[in-house]
């Protein structure tokens, strides 16, 4: 049984939180902008794999954004 209530924020709020992170906002600042607690934003970040990848619409990042010193990988996220 969960020790806390499940997050009831609309998915648009979570999406906007991650857009702000991609724009360069710190997690606490992004959380304040969308109206959630810092801990809620941190939980979203952890649940997402603790990585911010650019939203290019193709599921791929430009080389150097996800693996700057490694072989080109295409930045493709692993399916969950």
Residue, then its C-alpha position, 0 to 999 in steps of 0.5 A: x500500500x502506498x504511503x502517499x497519495x498518487x500524483x493527480x496532476x494532469x499530464x500536461x503539467x508533467x510535460x511542461x515540467x520536463x520542457x522547462x528542464x530541457x530549457x535549462x531550468x533547475x528542478x526546483x524552479x521548474x517545479x515552482x513554475x508548474x505549481x508542484x512541490x520540489x519533491x514531486x518534480x524530483x520523483x518525476x525526474x527519478x521515475x523518468x530515469x534521471x536523464x533529460x533528453x531533448x524532445x526532437x519529436x523523433x525519439x533521437x537526440x543530436x550526437x553530443x547531447x546524450x553521449x558527448x565523449x562516446x561513439x555516436x549512439x543516436x540518443x535513442x531511449x530504451x523502451x520500458 
